[in-house]
Amino acid sequence: MRNLSQGVTSVTFSSIIPPKVDVEIFTESNDTKVSLLEEEQQNLLNKFPADKVDRFLVLGLSKGTVIFLAVDQIDTIYARFFFHRQAITSIVEIPEHQKFVSICVEMNIALWGFQNQA
């Protein structure tokens, strides 16, 4: 994993599997890249039972970014999203609705989740 250019400002665990949108796999063909991602996500689904609580470590960062680290591959960023412009002070998972609530230092609140959850 590359060093983060942002400080960690909040930490939580998640059972929700995000889409793998931050990719550090470089291939010549986008088709190859997509098939690798789909295979990795299916492997992750097979690895963790549906009731597994700690699939991901979710970090809120100082510039409003949220990153997901799979607990079994903690040294690799699984997914990265941008929900705020300022440091994230809190992230809470709402598992029954497959959503998250995040709050930044400006007191902006974001409710977010992922479509097509497996």
C-alpha angles and dihedrals in degrees: 000000000000118000113269115248089206131064121245109249102169137019134195140151125244139198092192114101111222123207110267099247103146104073128186092177112104119197134161094240126055089209090060090047093052094047091050090052094048090049092049092049091049090049089052092050090051092047097055123053115233092254095051107131103193105048094131140026106220117205125194111206137209096255097049099270125136119205130189121212118189107233091229092051101035094159095063128069107235098186138355129200137175117221104148140032095221137047115303111235100182141016121185125184119219098197098181089061097033089236140120133214118209130183127196131202090266086061092245111152123210126192110199144158143153130270124230097026114188 
